[in-house]
Amino acid sequence: MEQPEPEPLAPRLAALLGRSEVEEKRSPLPDIEEQAPLVLAHFGIDVDDTDALVSAAAVGLVADAWREGPLDVIHAADDGPSDGEIFAQSIDLYRRARAALVAAKDGGPEVLLAFVAVASNVDLPWAGGSRFALRTVSASTAEFVQHVDGRVRFTAEVMREQGWRVGLLHRAASAVFKAPAHFGMPGWPGAVASAMERLALLDRSGAPGALADLAAVEASLLDAPDQLGADALDWIAHQALLGRRAS
């Protein structure tokens, strides 16, 4: 059973969160503290719950800085990463983004550059037991590295000029539009429940062994999807069990 989509946002709220970062840089998020809580509440995130806000901001930072844009070109290359490898890596980077955002509260926005160092590392093997590393792909990674650095530095600049909380609100707002049911978001448990119902009905005779025990699969999806391994996540992605692209 697919999860119901939230009702459409009011035009003013949608316009606020749909602005490009170039536009934001000209006019640095003047209404974000007033409007973002309304947007986030619409998607089930209480901005007074710091833990939930940080989690959503981490999802948004990964979506904005790592997942969208140049990674699509790398993904499409013949020797690019699979859907499962991208999904596993996104989970690992979510944790790293979350830790960096928490540390930035007291350590300052510069702490976020630790996330850049990992997210744009061309030599680092990806999560989920993958042997993929960005240096192995034939497509150019230069634009990707610049993209990651630029998006994270923008968040650091917002935090420096307008405060840690505004930086969180900004990236959390991206998350609800770009990855509302990703791991770390309120919609994730519902997405997992739906996926498990469908998985139980499928012939898994040719599936990776990690998908044999459904109770263990559900526990892993809820707590640490990358522990299933990139191959298992790739099989899940090919069955479209998680609806919209989880990666």
C-alpha positions in Angstrom: 0.0 0.0 0.0 1.5 3.3 -1.0 1.8 6.1 1.6 -0.6 9.0 1.0 1.0 12.2 -0.3 0.7 15.3 1.8 -1.7 18.0 0.7 -0.2 20.6 -1.6 1.5 23.5 0.0 0.2 27.1 -0.2 1.8 28.8 -3.2 3.8 31.3 -1.0 5.3 28.4 1.0 6.2 26.4 -2.1 7.8 29.5 -3.7 9.9 30.2 -0.6 11.3 26.7 -0.5 11.6 26.4 -4.3 14.1 29.3 -4.7 17.5 28.6 -6.1 20.6 29.1 -4.0 21.7 31.9 -6.3 18.4 33.7 -5.4 18.9 32.9 -1.7 22.4 34.3 -1.8 21.1 37.6 -3.2 18.4 37.7 -0.4 19.5 35.4 2.4 16.4 33.5 3.5 14.6 36.5 5.1 11.4 34.5 5.9 12.9 31.1 6.7 12.4 31.2 10.5 8.7 32.2 10.0 7.8 30.0 7.0 9.9 26.9 7.3 8.2 25.7 10.5 4.9 25.7 8.7 6.3 23.7 5.8 8.0 21.2 8.0 4.9 20.8 10.2 3.0 20.0 7.0 5.3 17.0 6.6 5.2 15.9 10.2 8.4 17.5 11.5 8.2 19.5 14.8 10.9 22.1 14.6 10.9 22.3 18.4 12.2 18.7 18.4 15.9 19.4 17.8 16.6 15.7 17.1 14.0 15.5 14.4 15.1 18.8 12.9 18.7 17.8 12.8 17.8 14.4 11.2 15.8 16.2 8.5 18.5 18.7 7.9 21.0 15.9 7.4 18.8 14.2 4.9 18.4 17.6 3.1 22.2 18.2 3.1 22.9 14.8 1.5 20.1 15.4 -1.0 21.3 18.9 -2.0 25.0 18.5 -1.8 25.6 14.9 -2.8 22.7 13.2 -4.4 21.3 15.7 -6.9 23.1 17.1 -10.0 26.5 15.8 -11.0 26.0 12.4 -9.4 23.3 11.6 -11.9 25.9 11.8 -14.7 28.2 9.5 -12.7 25.3 7.1 -12.0 24.4 6.9 -15.7 28.0 6.0 -16.8 28.6 2.4 -17.8 30.9 2.0 -14.9 28.9 4.1 -12.5 27.4 3.0 -9.2 24.2 0.9 -9.0 21.0 2.1 -7.3 21.9 -0.1 -4.3 25.4 1.4 -4.0 24.0 4.9 -4.1 21.4 4.1 -1.5 23.9 2.5 0.8 26.2 5.4 0.5 23.4 7.9 1.1 22.7 6.2 4.4 26.3 6.4 5.5 26.6 10.0 4.5 23.3 10.8 6.3 25.0 9.7 9.5 28.0 11.7 8.8 26.0 14.8 7.9 24.0 14.4 11.1 27.1 14.2 13.2 28.6 17.3 11.4 25.5 19.3 11.9 25.3 18.5 15.6 29.0 19.4 16.0 28.5 22.7 14.2 26.3 23.9 16.9 29.2 24.4 19.3 32.2 23.9 17.0 31.0 26.4 14.3 30.0 26.1 10.7 33.6 25.1 9.6 33.0 21.7 11.2 30.7 20.9 8.2 33.8 20.7 6.0 34.5 17.3 7.6 31.4 16.1 5.7 32.8 17.5 2.5 36.0 15.6 3.0 34.2 12.3 3.0 31.3 13.0 0.6 33.7 14.2 -2.2 36.5 11.7 -1.5 37.2 10.1 -4.8 39.3 7.3 -3.3 37.0 6.2 -0.5 35.2 2.8 -1.1 31.4 3.3 -0.8 29.3 1.8 2.0 27.3 -1.5 1.9 30.3 -3.6 1.0 30.6 -1.9 -2.3 34.0 -1.8 -4.1 32.9 1.4 -6.0 34.9 4.5 -5.5 34.6 7.7 -7.5 38.1 7.4 -9.0 37.0 4.2 -10.8 34.3 5.9 -12.9 35.1 7.1 -16.4 32.9 10.2 -16.1 34.5 13.3 -14.8 34.2 13.9 -11.1 35.5 17.5 -11.0 32.0 19.1 -11.2 30.7 16.6 -8.6 33.5 17.6 -6.1 32.8 21.3 -6.7 29.1 20.8 -6.3 29.5 19.1 -2.9 31.9 21.7 -1.7 29.7 24.6 -2.8 26.5 23.4 -1.3 28.0 22.6 2.0 29.8 25.9 2.2 26.5 27.6 1.4 25.0 26.0 4.5 28.1 27.0 6.5 27.6 30.6 5.3 23.9 30.6 6.3 24.8 29.4 9.7 27.6 31.9 10.1 25.3 34.8 9.1 21.9 33.8 10.4 22.6 31.1 13.0 22.8 27.3 13.4 19.0 26.9 13.6 18.4 28.7 10.3 20.9 26.5 8.6 19.0 23.5 9.9 15.6 24.9 8.8 17.0 25.6 5.3 18.3 22.0 4.6 15.3 20.4 6.4 13.0 22.2 4.1 14.9 20.7 1.1 14.5 17.2 2.6 10.7 17.4 2.8 10.6 18.2 -0.9 13.3 16.0 -2.3 13.4 13.0 0.1 10.3 13.0 2.3 10.4 9.2 2.8 14.2 8.7 3.1 15.9 7.1 6.0 15.9 9.7 8.8 12.6 11.2 7.9 9.2 10.7 9.5 8.0 8.9 6.4 10.6 6.2 6.5 8.9 3.7 8.9 5.7 3.8 6.7 7.8 3.3 3.6 9.4 0.3 5.2 6.1 -1.2 6.3 4.7 -0.9 2.8 7.9 -2.4 1.3 7.8 -5.4 3.7 4.2 -6.2 2.7 5.1 -6.3 -0.9 8.4 -8.1 -0.3 6.6 -10.9 1.5 4.6 -11.6 -1.7 7.6 -11.8 -4.0 9.6 -14.8 -5.2 12.9 -14.2 -3.5 14.6 -17.4 -4.8 17.1 -15.4 -6.8 17.5 -12.6 -4.3 20.7 -12.0 -2.3 20.8 -14.1 0.9 20.5 -11.0 3.1 16.8 -10.9 2.1 15.9 -14.4 3.2 14.9 -13.5 6.8 12.1 -11.0 6.5 12.2 -10.1 10.2 15.9 -9.3 9.9 15.3 -7.4 6.7 12.7 -5.2 8.3 14.9 -4.5 11.4 17.8 -3.6 9.1 15.8 -1.3 6.9 14.4 0.5 10.0 17.7 0.9 11.8 20.6 0.6 9.3 19.7 -0.2 5.7 23.3 -0.1 4.5 24.0 -3.2 6.6 21.9 -5.2 4.2 24.6 -4.6 1.7 24.6 -2.8 -1.7 23.5 -6.0 -3.6 20.4 -6.5 -1.5 19.5 -2.8 -1.7 20.0 -3.0 -5.4 17.5 -5.9 -5.6 15.0 -4.0 -3.5 15.5 -0.9 -5.8 14.9 -2.9 -8.9 11.6 -4.2 -7.5 10.6 -0.6 -6.7 9.6 -1.7 -3.2 10.3 1.7 -1.6 8.2 3.6 -4.1 9.9 6.8 -5.2 13.7 6.6 -5.5 15.0 6.1 -2.0 18.5 6.8 -3.1 
